């Protein structure tokens, strides 16, 4: 029987990323939000009300995509649009009280999700992985 080629580093990385994406989707399911919506809600709760353009920059997505994300969050009553007090022509996006609660629940669930996922690694491996990922990200 021919020997199977060893999985490449890139293939292993993609497989782990896929596992994380699926786990994140399961974690977010109780709130009926997508990963993009959860990220936007997280940015707004951490940084406060902001214009759509600023939000799209934080999320590194096109302004049109940010509009779609905010529209969905607004329909779910997790964010609201309000006038910008510094420029009456502009609009700010801000989390609602419910949005703040949902964001806190998502943060707690994602922290538990990550803890469970990375529990297979000992502290030294976690530290090494964190260092490697920061190097690759930068």
Residue pairs with C-beta under 8 A, 6 or more apart in sequence:
7 15
19 117
20 117
21 35
23 113
23 117
24 35
24 110
24 113
25 35
27 106
27 109
27 110
27 113
28 34
28 35
28 38
28 106
28 109
30 105
30 109
31 38
31 102
31 105
31 106
32 76
33 41
33 72
33 73
33 76
33 78
33 102
33 106
34 69
34 72
36 59
36 61
36 65
36 69
37 69
37 72
37 73
37 78
38 106
38 110
39 59
40 55
40 59
40 66
40 69
40 70
40 73
40 79
41 73
41 78
41 79
41 95
41 99
41 102
41 103
41 106
42 103
42 106
42 107
43 50
43 55
43 58
43 59
44 50
44 55
44 79
44 93
44 94
44 95
44 99
44 103
45 95
45 99
45 100
45 103
45 104
47 58
48 94
49 82
49 92
49 93
49 94
50 58
50 92
50 93
51 84
51 90
51 91
51 92
51 93
52 63
52 66
52 67
52 70
52 91
52 93
53 63
53 66
55 66
55 70
55 93
56 62
56 63
56 65
56 66
59 65
59 66
59 69
61 69
70 79
70 81
70 93
73 79
73 99
74 80
74 81
77 96
77 98
77 99
78 95
78 96
78 98
78 99
78 102
79 93
79 94
79 95
79 96
79 99
80 93
80 94
80 96
81 91
81 92
81 93
81 94
82 91
82 92
82 94
83 90
83 91
83 92
84 90
84 91
84 92
95 103
118 126
118 129
121 129
